[in-house]
């Protein structure tokens, strides 16, 4: 009986921990939600705020960094049309 109680207690504790363990994104969402509510934002204004809030402090991926670099280079070279597409393709394939 004591063993069964101990097992049930341990299982309950494990389930409670997994349910309450919020991810960083969930925590950020909660924080942004509270801030939007505190500012009494509604509709499109709230959507825009939430989008900006959730993106804040987000680090770009390597691919996004590479895209930004290649885009800047293509702009500096004043490339247009097919020439720009070819340059971007080659640039993004490089490591």
N, C-alpha and C positions, 0 to 999 in steps of 0.2 A: 504494500500500500504506500509506504514511504517512497519507494523507488518510482512508482507510478506518479505520485505527486511531484517529485523532483523532475521527472521527465516532462510533465505537463507545464511546470513552471519554466523550465529551460526553453521549451518550444515557444511558449508565450512571450518570453523575453526576446528571443531571436526575431519573432514576427514583429513585435513592437519596434525593435530597432530598425528593421528594414523598412517599415512603413514610415517611420519618422525621420529617416535619413534623407534629407533634401539635397538635391544636387545643387551645384553652384548656380546653374541656370534658373532653377526653381526659386532659390533664395533671391536672385537678382529680380526675377519677375515679381515676387512678393514685395520687395523693397520699392520697385518702380510703381507698383500698384498702389501702395500706401502713399507714396509721394503724389501720384496723380489724384488720389482721393482727397488728400490734404489741400490740394490746389483747386478742388471742385471742378476738375476738367471733365468734359462730356463730349460725346460724339467724335467728330474728326479731329478736334483739338486733342482729345485724350489719346486717340490712335497715333497721332503724330508724336506726341510726347512719349508714349510707351515705346515706339519704334526707336526714337533717339536715345532714350534711357537704356534700353536693352542692348543697343549697339555700343554704348559708351564703354571705353576701356577694352573693347574687343580688339585683339591683335590680328592683323591680316595674316593670311596663310602664305606659305612660300609661293604658291601659284599666283595669289593676288599681288604679292610684292613683285614677282616677275612680270606680270601683266602691266603693272604701273610703270616699271622700268622700260619695258619694250614700247609702251604707248608714248612715253616721254621721248624716247629716242626717235620714234617714227615722226612725232611732231616736230622735233628739232630738225629733222631731215626734210620736213615739209612733204612727206610722202602722201599720195592720194590713190584711191581706187585699188586696182589690182596690184600695183607696186607696193602699196601699204599692206595689203593682205598677205602678200608673199613675204615681206619683211617681218611682219608680226608672226607668221607661221614659223619662219626660221628662228626668230629670236626666242619664241616660247619653247621651242624644242631643245635649245641649248641648255646646258646645266650651269 
